[in-house]
Amino acid sequence: MSEKLPISVNELRAMIGMRVCYMGNLGIIIEVLEDGPSLVLQNTSTASIQSNLHGHPTRRSPQTLTVRVLSENGTALHKEFLDLDLID
């Protein structure tokens, strides 16, 4: 018994490059992880200091975060995904 998912991976891939607002931060969708599925967002509002192997700060780089698309049972959209505000 297979139910149709509320959104397909191909539809999610079409979202790559879109600008979004998530939890008050501006970002851009840079990747789709099929396992889950999940979206990877790059925060364009702030940059964090990235450390090298020895723990020394070397450069500023954008933060990334992962947003789940489907709920735990996989039949509905996750609240995190619904909280995304598309800017484009």
C-alpha positions in Angstrom: 0.0 0.0 0.0 1.9 3.0 -1.2 0.6 6.5 -0.6 1.6 9.5 -2.8 4.0 11.7 -1.0 2.9 15.4 -0.7 6.0 16.6 -2.6 8.5 14.8 -4.8 12.3 15.0 -4.8 12.1 16.5 -8.3 9.8 19.3 -7.1 12.3 19.9 -4.2 15.2 20.1 -6.7 13.4 22.8 -8.6 13.6 24.9 -5.4 17.5 25.0 -5.5 18.6 28.5 -5.8 15.4 30.0 -4.3 15.9 32.6 -1.6 14.0 32.0 1.7 13.5 33.4 5.1 13.7 30.8 7.9 13.5 31.7 11.6 14.2 35.3 10.8 17.3 34.6 8.8 17.7 35.1 5.0 19.1 32.1 3.1 19.3 30.3 -0.1 18.4 26.6 -0.9 21.6 25.0 -2.0 21.0 21.2 -1.9 18.3 18.5 -1.6 19.1 15.5 0.5 17.0 12.6 -0.8 17.2 10.6 2.4 14.4 12.2 4.4 14.1 14.2 2.2 15.6 17.5 3.5 16.6 20.9 2.2 20.1 22.4 2.9 19.9 26.1 3.4 22.9 28.5 3.3 22.4 31.4 5.7 23.2 34.6 3.9 22.5 36.9 6.9 25.6 36.0 8.9 28.9 34.1 8.6 30.6 32.0 11.2 34.3 31.6 11.9 35.6 28.4 10.5 38.4 26.6 12.3 41.1 24.5 10.8 42.1 21.0 11.9 44.0 22.4 14.9 41.0 24.5 16.1 42.6 27.8 15.0 40.2 30.3 13.3 41.0 30.7 9.7 38.2 32.3 7.8 34.5 33.4 7.8 32.2 31.0 6.0 28.4 30.9 5.6 26.4 28.7 8.0 24.3 25.9 6.6 21.3 24.2 8.2 19.1 21.3 7.2 15.3 21.5 7.1 13.2 18.4 7.1 10.5 18.2 4.4 8.3 15.4 5.6 6.9 14.5 9.0 8.1 11.4 10.9 5.5 9.1 9.2 6.4 10.6 5.8 2.8 11.3 4.8 2.6 15.1 5.6 4.8 18.1 5.3 7.0 18.9 8.3 6.4 22.0 10.3 10.0 23.2 9.6 9.3 23.0 5.9 6.0 24.9 6.2 7.8 27.6 8.2 10.0 28.5 5.1 8.9 31.8 3.5 9.9 32.0 -0.1 11.2 35.4 -1.2 11.5 34.9 -4.9 
